Amino acid sequence: MPYVQVDTENSGRVELYYEDHGSGKPVVLIHGFPLDGNAWEKQKLALAQSGYRTITYDRRGFGKSSKPAFGYDYDTFAADLDKLLTKLDLREVVLMGHSMGTGEIARYLGTFGSDRIHKVIFISPLQPFLLKTADNPEGVDKSVFDDMQQRIEADRLAYLTLFIADFYNVDENLGKRVSQEVVHYSWNTGAGASPKGTYDCVTAWLTDFRKDIRNVDVPTLIIQGDADRILPFEVTGKRLHDAIENSRLAVLRGAPHGILWTHAEDVNREVLDFLGTGPKR
């Protein structure tokens, strides 16, 4: 199995597990919380069938990657991504992130620039800034995130059950757009993640990406459901679209946060159209 070393912890190596399949223009897919690279199952197939090289990796603390006790912040996450792109010597890359994975895209462009990057795709994004502050009154009160961390600390596995339910809006979509088996699989993936990483990632979500967004100078697509209970559209995707000049916005009506699965056909159609290989509208 391929790994790239990104750090060290005491006597051990901190490594990211990645998968690199196919040929053609490279698309790097960055998963959301609390999942891993397998979350892109339906997108990888569509991209491969359209002639793209797909690279997925598991964020530190998740999936098959190392689970260190530190490094769960976006400066580190973006540096990890840069090490992967450098190791594989990728150029003309399409970066596609879901949820938490959109943070790597924003911070990467804000820190390392777009020399390697061709296009970017934000799906169910975090940006521009989640936290409610004096200069960001549209944000979410910090008490909401404090409560999340308290729940994780008290019973991480019970917290995951509630999170995954809102991830897919299971009360509306179970048995229709998502199966119980997929819900179980997502829970199992989250349960296998680093407890420390799970807790610390909540703090990472409060990162202010407004300066990073100013450095987004490549074609940009934003896709989000208007029934997103994890990252409400009005606070995130709508404002991100307003902040990035000439970005393209696709709003999926009635769609939840976990649209990579529940609305895979819609997501794939928007992505392939944006990349120039989908059916013409």
Number of C-alpha atoms within 10 A of each C-alpha: 6 10 17 18 16 19 18 12 12 7 6 10 14 19 23 26 22 18 15 15 13 14 11 12 16 23 25 23 25 27 26 23 22 26 23 25 22 18 23 21 13 16 22 22 13 17 20 16 11 13 14 19 19 23 21 23 26 24 31 28 27 27 23 20 22 25 21 20 14 13 17 21 19 22 17 18 22 21 18 23 20 20 17 22 16 12 11 12 10 17 15 14 19 23 23 24 25 28 23 25 24 25 29 28 26 27 26 24 22 20 15 13 15 19 11 18 19 19 20 28 24 28 28 31 27 28 29 28 21 23 21 14 13 8 7 13 11 16 18 18 13 14 10 10 16 13 11 17 20 13 16 19 15 11 11 18 18 13 16 21 18 11 19 21 16 17 21 27 23 18 9 13 15 16 11 9 16 19 15 11 10 13 18 13 14 21 21 16 18 24 20 15 23 20 18 16 21 22 18 17 19 19 16 16 20 20 19 18 20 16 12 19 19 14 18 23 18 17 18 22 22 24 25 29 23 20 18 23 18 18 23 21 22 13 19 20 27 21 15 24 21 12 16 20 13 13 18 15 18 18 17 17 11 12 21 28 28 26 24 21 21 20 19 18 15 16 21 19 16 20 23 17 14 17 17 10 14 14 9 7 4
